[in-house]
Amino acid sequence: MTNLFFITSLTEAWKPTNGLIYCLLVIGAFLFAGVALSIFTFYEDCYWGDEAYRKYLKDGKKKSAKV
């Protein structure tokens, strides 16, 4: 009888606890914020603050573009 109860409990839908859902939400928020911060700091350091690099990207590999 115990085995039957165990088998039927495995076939039911598993509902995670609210704590687990909130924990996954917080982890996802930190991951999303980390990616956004990484992208922002790249553009701030390597693009907006570097005029020669922007000119190089704008002009391409022309001889007038000097880095």
Protein Blocks (a to p, Z undefined) as FASTA:
>chain_A
ZZmmmmmmmmpccdddfklmmmmmmmmmmmmmmmmmmmmmmmmmmmmmmmklmmmmmnop
afklcZZ
